[in-house]
Amino acid sequence: MPIEARGNAAALSPAAAIRSAALIAAAFWLVAVALGPLAAAQTPSGKRVALVIGNGAYERVPKLANPASDARAMSAALKSVGFQVVEAVDAGRTELFAALVTFAGQAKGAEAALVFYAGHGVQVSGENWLLPVDAAVAGTTELRADAVRLADVTTALDEAGARVKIVLLDACRDNPFPIASTRSAGQGLAPISTASAAGTLVAFATAPGAVAADGDGRNSPFTAALVEELTAPGVEIREMLGNVRSRVYAETGERQIPWVNEALIGKFYFAGAEPTVPGAPSDAEIGGDDSGLTDKEAFELAKEIGTPGAWNAYLQEFPNGRYAGFAEAAMNKALSERAAVQSRPAAPPPPRPADFILPDSHRRLLRDADIRGLDAKTLRLARNEIFARRGRFFASRDLRAFFERKPWYRPTTWAVKLSPTERANVAFLLKAEKTR
């Protein structure tokens, strides 16, 4: 857990002060070189860059089990949504500054710049410090010589000129100092002054003054929730962090609640504003088995089906088509015949999960586990099931025969409009279908 030493820290020895000043000066000179001149009106490039730090293998203070795996999981998640990642795992002070310099150079003019830190974090007199694994810290006296100021990290993030600046801190763990004079249980990390800067968001693993769990599994509760939630398409960052908060609160028995300070301008999506899948076909490519029907083909199909709905679908698709007059006459005839032999049909019964191959393919993104064991024929039916839900007619006889047996199927059109989730699932099923 990060700690706070109340009052002023003890003065540094002359040698420690010189060493600290020299290291910090050298680091900022390197960061300045990496950044280069930044134009005041610099336009974000669309590039996304992240610095991911996970320190757990400490040499002189208590070790932490999860930060290294937390960092690797976060790096993988960020790469999957388009971030360039500079990773520092179990890094000493020199390695941390080198990673900071690399990150600063890559983040210049980026659309989004992000810093994630998992490890020991320390608050002294209102200032936060990150502990390298080689920190020889016995108390606050040596802190400035051996630790890294979080302010140096956020300064580099600000100087890069990114439109969106994000800091994620999973650092509220056990007190790393062995001596009683530095123990101040439950103080947490200090607020970050740059959290109010336009375009900035800072998220803490837990609330101010509280302790965050390292977790019993491979990752801490905070990081585990982050890496899963940030890859969900169509979820804005504020909503995403709300989902993280709810998960962590529930999974820790209501003992830990993540905290967010933000001054973002506009919206930011990690995984895009709409659900997508890598290499997803265009709308035209996922149009179903009967996409691209010509005027004549649609008329012949409506004639073969012969229902008022089929004729109406033709007229909706081709209101000024070559056969529109004939279709209107045929539809009126079909309506008259229906009225003569039966009353208005009852509303279809509510669909049951058993009536579908994939019952919720219209409202959530499918995963590999959902289609495990399905052959190509079943995948084709599952793919067209998404269109059938929307009331699409099918040119393929086998599809018509299959879906007409479903009590929920009510075809009304050839040109259905799919939601982003449905389009992504059609693309996912089509890709799987081609490999089986």
Salt bridges, closest charged atoms under 4 A:
GLU59 OE1 - ARG60 NH1 3.47
ASP70 OD2 - ARG173 NH2 3.05
GLU111 OE1 - ARG48 NE 3.59
GLU111 OE2 - ARG163 NH2 3.14
GLU127 OE2 - ARG149 NH1 2.73
ASP146 OD1 - ARG19 NH1 3.45
ASP152 OD1 - ARG149 NH2 2.84
ASP170 OD2 - ARG173 NH2 3.57
ASP214 OD1 - ARG173 NE 2.44
GLU228 OE2 - ARG247 NH1 3.55
GLU229 OE2 - ARG247 NH1 3.28
GLU236 OE2 - ARG238 NH1 2.71
GLU251 OE2 - ARG247 NE 3.63
GLU262 OE2 - ARG238 NE 3.24
GLU274 OE1 - ARG423 NH2 3.13
ASP283 OD1 - ARG423 NE 3.16
ASP289 OD2 - ARG380 NH2 2.53
ASP289 OD1 - ARG383 NH2 3.56
ASP290 OD1 - ARG392 NE 3.26
GLU304 OE2 - ARG397 NH1 3.04
GLU304 OE2 - ARG400 NH2 2.82
ASP355 OD1 - ARG352 NH2 3.12
ASP360 OD2 - ARG364 NE 2.60
ASP370 OD1 - ARG364 NH2 2.82
ASP398 OD2 - ARG380 NH1 2.66
GLU422 OE1 - ARG390 NH2 2.86
GLU433 OE1 - ARG383 NE 2.85
